Amino acid sequence: MPKMKLSDYGFFEGAIAKQIPGKDVKPYSLKTPLFTDYAEKLRFVYLPDGKKAEYNPKEVFDFPRGSALIKTFYYPVDFRKPQKGRRLIETRVLIHKEKGWKAYPYVWNEEQTDAFLEVAGETTEVKYINLEGKKKKHAYAVPNVNQCKGCHNRNENLSPIGPSARQLNSLLEMPSYLEPEARVKYNEGNQLDFWLKVGLVHNLPKSGVYPEISDWQNEDVSLESRARAWLDINCAHCHRLEGPANTSGLFLDIHNTDETSLGILKSPVATGRASGDLKYDIVPGDADASILIKRISSTDPGIMMPELGRKTVHEESVQLLRDWINQMPTR
């Protein structure tokens, strides 16, 4: 049975709102993370003492039974000034049990002293000042237990999405608000080098030959590599052969090299009104004619993609994908 309170797991030292990882808990970050309504995230992995994850060059690492992946979602009061404080919204805990992975959402109380199991999910309102100094207010949805499997689904089994070698092949992102006692828990340098050093993973190749993926915000690399990285983490957990959207024929994982299944001049499969009058998922040179752009630009539940995990439009990624499509040579 899951714990009723996040503090009952013992993942964190002291006041758990400070998110200082405890024994056998290590922080990690993703090079290109999944978008969730502009929420900031703190990620941690717990491995039972003496246990290691198994390296996979393409997929998320195979974590041993008893492992947990912990992800806390929060909003700074002011994104420009993180020292002004933050509001913790939820912490999702994925635990690898004997019969597979289980997902449990924990919602933080108003006092910010603990988070409590909420199997039915919850919708709350969030307020903050964004990086442009604009006041923002919108709904935020905590998924219920069944909705978790809607995204964390591989071959109809619940499965983690983020911590793959390509995503961990980066420097650990250290949250700017961290107090001195928490900073010592965060290690500088390449995350995979660190995981190897402290014995968190089996069979990792030598440093320098790790799998790669782009940081979607890095303007020094190509539009295509940035766009493919964003699609890989935000869409490919469903849009892949082993995912729940496999009947669509649209496969957006970073390893796919087939232009048609990537969506280029591909007709949609049973999208109904979601496709409108548009004919193809991606029309090279014409983002406005591409169903992909229509769907990621919408907040209409009958049109939007992804279907879960957001109430807002990720304006920056929409622009990235528009630029990527518009610069494609016409066919």
C-alpha positions as CSV (number, residue, x, y, z in Angstrom):
1,M,0.0,0.0,0.0
2,P,1.2,3.6,-0.7
3,K,2.1,5.9,2.2
4,M,-0.6,8.5,3.0
5,K,2.0,11.3,3.4
6,L,5.1,12.1,1.4
7,S,7.1,12.5,4.6
8,D,6.3,8.9,5.5
9,Y,8.7,7.6,2.8
10,G,11.8,9.3,4.4
11,F,13.0,10.5,1.0
12,F,14.0,13.9,2.4
13,E,16.0,15.2,5.3
14,G,14.5,17.7,7.8
15,A,11.6,19.8,6.7
16,I,10.6,18.1,3.5
17,A,9.5,21.3,1.8
18,K,13.2,22.1,1.5
19,Q,13.6,19.0,-0.7
20,I,17.0,18.0,0.7
21,P,17.5,14.4,-0.5
22,G,18.1,11.9,2.2
23,K,20.2,8.6,2.3
24,D,20.2,6.7,-1.0
25,V,18.3,9.6,-2.8
26,K,20.1,11.5,-5.6
27,P,18.8,14.5,-7.5
28,Y,18.8,14.5,-11.3
29,S,17.7,16.7,-14.1
30,L,16.8,16.2,-17.8
31,K,18.5,17.9,-20.7
32,T,15.2,18.6,-22.4
33,P,12.3,18.1,-19.9
34,L,8.7,17.6,-20.5
35,F,6.5,20.7,-20.4
36,T,3.8,20.9,-17.6
37,D,2.1,24.3,-17.6
38,Y,5.4,26.2,-17.0
39,A,5.9,24.4,-13.6
40,E,9.4,24.0,-12.4
41,K,10.4,20.5,-11.3
42,L,12.7,18.8,-8.8
43,R,13.6,15.3,-9.7
44,F,15.1,12.6,-7.5
45,V,15.9,8.9,-7.7
46,Y,15.9,6.5,-4.8
47,L,17.8,3.2,-5.2
48,P,17.8,0.5,-2.4
49,D,21.1,0.3,-0.7
50,G,23.6,-1.6,-2.9
51,K,21.3,-1.8,-6.0
52,K,22.0,-0.3,-9.4
53,A,20.1,0.7,-12.5
54,E,20.8,-1.1,-15.7
55,Y,22.1,1.0,-18.6
56,N,20.1,1.1,-21.9
57,P,21.4,3.0,-24.9
58,K,17.9,4.0,-26.1
59,E,15.4,3.6,-23.3
60,V,14.9,4.8,-19.8
61,F,17.3,2.8,-17.5
62,D,16.0,-0.4,-16.0
63,F,15.6,0.4,-12.3
64,P,15.6,-2.5,-9.8
65,R,12.7,-3.5,-7.6
66,G,12.3,-1.1,-4.7
67,S,13.4,2.0,-6.6
68,A,11.5,5.2,-6.7
69,L,11.4,8.2,-9.0
70,I,10.3,11.4,-7.2
71,K,9.2,14.5,-9.0
72,T,8.0,17.7,-7.3
73,F,6.2,20.4,-9.3
74,Y,6.4,24.0,-8.1
75,Y,6.0,27.6,-9.1
76,P,8.3,30.4,-8.0
77,V,6.4,33.5,-6.7
78,D,8.4,35.4,-9.3
79,F,10.4,33.5,-11.9
80,R,12.8,36.5,-12.1
81,K,13.5,36.4,-8.4
82,P,13.5,32.8,-7.1
83,Q,14.7,34.1,-3.7
84,K,11.1,35.4,-3.1
85,G,9.9,31.9,-2.5
86,R,7.8,29.3,-4.2
87,R,4.7,27.2,-3.9
88,L,5.0,23.4,-4.1
89,I,2.0,22.0,-5.9
90,E,2.4,18.2,-6.1
91,T,4.9,15.4,-5.9
92,R,4.6,12.3,-8.1
93,V,6.1,9.1,-6.8
94,L,6.8,6.2,-9.1
95,I,7.7,3.0,-7.2
96,H,9.0,-0.2,-8.8
97,K,7.2,-3.0,-7.0
98,E,7.3,-6.7,-7.5
99,K,4.5,-6.6,-10.1
100,G,5.7,-3.5,-11.9
101,W,5.7,0.3,-11.5
102,K,3.0,2.1,-9.5
103,A,2.3,5.9,-9.6
104,Y,1.0,7.9,-6.7
105,P,0.2,11.7,-6.7
106,Y,0.8,13.7,-3.5
107,V,-0.8,17.2,-3.2
108,W,1.0,19.7,-1.0
109,N,-1.1,21.4,1.8
110,E,-1.5,25.2,2.0
111,E,1.0,25.3,4.9
112,Q,3.6,23.7,2.7
113,T,4.5,21.2,5.5
114,D,3.7,18.0,3.7
115,A,2.0,16.4,0.7
116,F,-0.9,14.0,0.9
117,L,-1.9,11.1,-1.3
118,E,-4.7,12.1,-3.7
119,V,-5.6,9.1,-5.8
120,A,-8.5,11.0,-7.5
121,G,-6.3,13.9,-8.6
122,E,-7.1,17.6,-8.1
123,T,-7.4,20.8,-10.0
124,T,-6.0,24.0,-8.4
125,E,-5.3,27.6,-9.5
126,V,-1.7,28.8,-9.7
127,K,-0.5,32.4,-9.7
128,Y,3.0,33.7,-10.4
129,I,5.1,36.3,-12.2
130,N,6.8,35.0,-15.3
131,L,10.2,35.8,-16.7
132,E,8.8,38.7,-18.7
133,G,7.4,40.2,-15.5
134,K,3.8,39.4,-16.4
135,K,1.3,38.2,-13.8
136,K,0.0,34.8,-14.7
137,K,-3.0,32.8,-13.4
138,H,-4.3,29.5,-14.7
139,A,-5.7,26.1,-13.7
140,Y,-3.3,23.3,-12.9
141,A,-4.4,19.7,-13.0
142,V,-2.9,17.0,-10.7
143,P,-3.6,13.7,-12.5
144,N,-5.4,10.8,-10.9
145,V,-3.8,7.4,-10.5
146,N,-5.4,6.0,-13.7
147,Q,-4.4,9.1,-15.8
148,C,-0.7,8.5,-14.9
149,K,-0.7,5.4,-17.1
150,G,-2.1,7.5,-20.0
151,C,1.4,8.8,-20.5
152,H,3.6,6.4,-18.6
153,N,2.6,3.5,-20.8
154,R,4.8,1.1,-22.7
155,N,3.2,-2.1,-24.1
156,E,0.3,-1.5,-21.7
157,N,2.6,-1.5,-18.7
158,L,3.3,1.6,-16.5
159,S,6.8,2.8,-17.2
160,P,9.0,5.8,-16.4
161,I,9.6,8.5,-19.1
162,G,12.5,10.7,-18.3
163,P,15.8,9.3,-17.0
164,S,17.5,7.9,-20.1
165,A,21.2,8.1,-20.9
166,R,20.6,10.8,-23.5
167,Q,18.7,12.9,-21.1
168,L,21.2,12.5,-18.2
169,N,24.2,13.2,-20.5
170,S,24.3,16.8,-19.2
171,L,25.2,18.9,-16.2
172,L,22.9,18.6,-13.2
173,E,20.6,21.6,-13.1
174,M,20.9,23.1,-9.6
175,P,17.8,25.0,-8.5
176,S,18.6,28.6,-7.8
177,Y,16.7,28.8,-4.6
178,L,18.8,26.1,-2.9
179,E,20.1,26.7,0.6
180,P,23.7,25.8,1.6
181,E,22.7,22.5,3.3
182,A,20.9,21.4,0.1
183,R,23.7,22.4,-2.3
184,V,26.1,19.9,-0.9
185,K,23.7,17.2,-2.1
186,Y,24.0,18.4,-5.7
187,N,27.1,17.4,-7.7
188,E,28.7,19.4,-10.5
189,G,29.8,17.7,-13.7
190,N,28.2,15.3,-16.1
191,Q,25.4,13.3,-14.5
192,L,26.3,10.0,-16.1
193,D,29.9,10.4,-14.9
194,F,28.6,11.0,-11.4
195,W,26.1,8.0,-11.6
196,L,29.0,5.8,-12.6
197,K,31.3,7.2,-9.9
198,V,28.9,6.5,-7.1
199,G,27.7,3.2,-8.4
200,L,24.1,4.0,-9.5
201,V,24.3,2.2,-12.9
202,H,25.6,-1.0,-14.5
203,N,27.3,-1.3,-17.9
204,L,27.6,2.4,-18.7
205,P,30.0,3.1,-21.6
206,K,33.0,5.2,-21.0
207,S,32.7,8.9,-20.7
208,G,32.6,10.7,-24.1
209,V,30.6,8.0,-25.9
210,Y,27.3,8.5,-24.2
211,P,24.1,8.8,-26.2
212,E,23.2,12.4,-27.1
213,I,20.1,14.6,-27.3
214,S,19.9,18.4,-27.8
215,D,18.8,20.9,-25.2
216,W,15.7,22.3,-27.0
217,Q,16.5,25.8,-25.8
218,N,20.1,25.8,-27.1
219,E,20.1,28.1,-30.2
220,D,23.6,27.1,-31.1
221,V,22.4,23.7,-32.5
222,S,20.1,23.1,-35.4
223,L,16.3,23.7,-35.4
224,E,15.8,20.1,-36.3
225,S,17.8,18.7,-33.4
226,R,16.0,21.0,-31.0
227,A,12.5,20.2,-32.3
228,R,13.2,16.5,-32.4
229,A,14.4,16.6,-28.7
230,W,11.2,18.4,-27.7
231,L,9.0,16.0,-29.5
232,D,10.9,13.0,-28.1
233,I,10.2,13.9,-24.5
234,N,6.8,15.5,-24.8
235,C,5.1,13.2,-27.4
236,A,7.1,10.0,-28.0
237,H,6.1,8.3,-24.8
238,C,2.7,7.8,-26.6
239,H,3.7,8.2,-30.3
240,R,5.9,5.2,-30.6
241,L,5.5,1.6,-31.6
242,E,5.2,0.5,-27.9
243,G,3.0,3.5,-26.9
244,P,-0.8,3.9,-26.6
245,A,-0.9,6.1,-29.8
246,N,0.8,3.4,-32.0
247,T,-2.4,3.1,-34.1
248,S,-1.9,6.7,-35.3
249,G,1.2,5.7,-37.4
250,L,2.9,8.9,-36.1
251,F,6.1,8.0,-34.3
252,L,8.0,11.0,-32.8
253,D,10.8,9.3,-30.9
254,I,14.3,10.6,-31.5
255,H,15.4,7.3,-33.1
256,N,12.8,7.4,-35.9
257,T,14.3,8.3,-39.3
258,D,11.3,7.6,-41.5
259,E,9.9,10.8,-42.8
260,T,6.4,9.5,-43.3
261,S,5.9,8.1,-39.8
262,L,7.5,11.3,-38.5
263,G,4.5,13.0,-40.0
264,I,5.9,14.7,-43.1
265,L,3.1,14.7,-45.7
266,K,1.4,12.0,-43.7
267,S,-2.4,11.9,-43.6
268,P,-3.9,11.6,-40.0
269,V,-5.7,8.5,-38.8
270,A,-9.1,9.0,-37.3
271,T,-8.5,12.4,-35.7
272,G,-12.0,13.8,-36.3
273,R,-12.4,17.5,-35.7
274,A,-8.9,17.7,-34.3
275,S,-7.4,17.9,-37.8
276,G,-9.9,20.5,-39.0
277,D,-9.6,20.9,-42.7
278,L,-5.9,20.2,-42.7
279,K,-4.6,17.2,-44.7
280,Y,-1.2,16.4,-43.3
281,D,0.5,16.1,-39.9
282,I,3.5,18.1,-41.1
283,V,3.6,20.2,-44.3
284,P,7.2,21.2,-45.1
285,G,7.5,24.9,-45.5
286,D,4.0,25.6,-44.1
287,A,3.4,25.4,-40.3
288,D,-0.1,26.8,-40.6
289,A,-1.1,23.9,-42.8
290,S,0.3,21.3,-40.3
291,I,-2.0,19.4,-38.0
292,L,0.9,19.1,-35.5
293,I,1.0,22.8,-34.9
294,K,-2.8,23.1,-34.7
295,R,-2.9,20.5,-32.0
296,I,0.0,21.7,-29.8
297,S,-1.4,25.3,-30.1
298,S,-4.8,24.4,-28.7
299,T,-6.2,24.0,-25.2
300,D,-9.5,22.5,-26.5
301,P,-9.7,19.0,-24.9
302,G,-11.0,17.6,-28.2
303,I,-8.0,19.0,-30.2
304,M,-5.0,19.5,-28.0
305,M,-1.9,17.4,-27.8
306,P,-0.7,16.1,-25.4
307,E,-4.1,15.3,-24.1
308,L,-3.0,15.4,-20.5
309,G,-0.5,17.4,-18.4
310,R,-1.3,20.9,-19.5
311,K,-3.9,23.6,-19.3
312,T,-1.8,26.2,-21.2
313,V,0.0,26.5,-24.5
314,H,3.8,26.2,-24.4
315,E,4.3,29.3,-26.6
316,E,8.1,28.9,-26.9
317,S,8.0,25.3,-28.2
318,V,5.2,26.1,-30.6
319,Q,7.4,28.8,-32.1
320,L,10.3,26.4,-32.3
321,L,8.3,23.8,-34.1
322,R,6.8,26.4,-36.4
323,D,10.3,27.6,-37.3
324,W,11.4,24.0,-37.9
325,I,8.6,23.2,-40.2
326,N,8.7,26.5,-42.1
327,Q,12.4,26.0,-42.9
328,M,11.9,22.6,-44.4
329,P,12.2,22.5,-48.1
330,T,8.9,22.1,-49.8
331,R,8.2,18.8,-51.5
